[in-house]
Amino acid sequence: MTWLNLFLDVALILIVGAGVVQATRLIAQLRDLRTGRGEMERFVRDFNTAVIRAEAGIKALRSAARDSGDDLEKLIEKAHRVRDELHFIVESADSVAERLSVTASSALQEITQIRKGVPMREPEARKNGMPSSVGGKPAFVVEAAAASRAEKELLHVLQKLG
């Protein structure tokens, strides 16, 4: 029995020693777990702060996009109005240019007829809305005196060309 008691005591000491070693390991793991938990809590807090800042940034971006979209829409509307005005101006200019072209060609015909010494025939003068002569002067001379500066310049250019 002494051997048996001794054997049981040694076995019990080994089992208790193994338990102490396991308890020490378990305590170290629990310490590491607590440290990891603290780090995880800091990470979650930092992540939460980053998410809140990101949400605020998204709201600011949406607001800025909405404001710039409104400004862009106003600019587009203004551009459409300017385009329409320019279209009207171009159409008016085309009409004026056509009238000037007709007037210039009739004036050029009159100039060539005057140079040739042929008086303008009455039907042509009436068709153009001009008398053939005014106060003994040819109609072209009277009209040229009353013409605007642009018309005078146009007639001058046409004279050089003709």
SULCOR-V136384 format. One record per pair of residues at least 4 apart in sequence whose C-alpha atoms are under 7 Angstrom apart, sorted by the first residue. I is the first residue (numbers start at 1). J is the second residue. If there is no record, write none. Layout:
{{I	J} {I	J}}
This chain:
{{1	5} {2	6} {3	7} {4	8} {5	9} {6	10} {7	11} {8	12} {9	13} {10	14} {11	15} {12	16} {13	17} {14	18} {15	19} {16	20} {17	21} {18	22} {19	23} {20	24} {21	25} {22	26} {23	27} {24	28} {25	29} {26	30} {27	31} {28	32} {29	33} {30	34} {31	35} {32	36} {33	37} {34	38} {35	39} {36	40} {37	41} {38	42} {39	43} {40	44} {41	45} {42	46} {43	47} {44	48} {45	49} {46	50} {47	51} {48	52} {49	53} {50	54} {51	55} {52	56} {53	57} {54	58} {55	59} {56	60} {57	61} {58	62} {59	63} {60	64} {61	65} {62	66} {63	67} {64	68} {65	69} {66	70} {67	71} {68	72} {69	73} {70	74} {71	75} {72	76} {73	77} {74	78} {75	79} {76	80} {77	81} {78	82} {79	83} {80	84} {81	85} {82	86} {83	87} {84	88} {85	89} {86	90} {87	91} {88	92} {89	93} {90	94} {91	95} {92	96} {93	97} {94	98} {95	99} {96	100} {97	101} {98	102} {99	103} {100	104} {101	105} {102	106} {103	107} {104	108} {104	155} {105	109} {106	110} {107	111} {107	140} {108	112} {108	158} {109	113} {110	114} {110	120} {110	140} {111	115} {112	116} {113	117} {113	118} {113	119} {113	120} {114	118} {114	119} {120	125} {120	132} {121	125} {121	132} {122	126} {122	132} {123	127} {124	128} {125	129} {125	130} {125	131} {125	132} {126	130} {126	131} {130	139} {131	139} {132	138} {132	139} {133	137} {133	138} {133	139} {134	138} {134	139} {134	142} {137	141} {137	142} {138	142} {139	143} {140	144} {141	145} {142	146} {143	147} {144	152} {147	151} {147	152} {148	152} {149	153} {150	154} {151	155} {152	156} {153	157} {154	158} {155	159} {156	160} {157	161} {158	162}}
